[in-house]
Amino acid sequence: QVQLVESGGGLVQAGGSLRLSCAASGRTFSTYAMGWFRQAPGKEREFVAAISRIGDSTYTADSVKGRFTISRDNAKNTLYLQMNSLKPEDTAVYYCAASNVRYSIVVTTQLEYAYWGQGTQVTVSS
């Protein structure tokens, strides 16, 4: 089992940047594929980005492609999401999640993620 704690959210103006972190504890971090999801008020939670166990593969949603970058540091048990050129529509609670997979693959489906953090609020003002 793994425990996940997000940090780094906050209020930022449109065009600004934020870097989210997700600290993992418990079972070996490198055995999990990781992902970021977000949920805006009144909307369903949606996929943002995912990364494989060893970080050799990533996948980013079209809505954030070219602006957001997912990365991980397995030595520090930490997942990151660098968010640049933020837009008001990026306002949401951002969640990190862990998927226990056998191979170093990218996982984009919410149902395949068994462990979730509590979320961190990102608010982008216009």
Secondary structure, DSSP 4 states (H G I P E B T S, - for coil): -EEEEEE--EEEETT--EEEEEEEEES-GGGEEEEEEEE-TTS--EEEEEE-TTSS-EEE-TTTTTTEEEEEETTTTEEEEEE-S--GGG-EEEEEEEEE-SSS-----GGG--EE---EEEEEE-
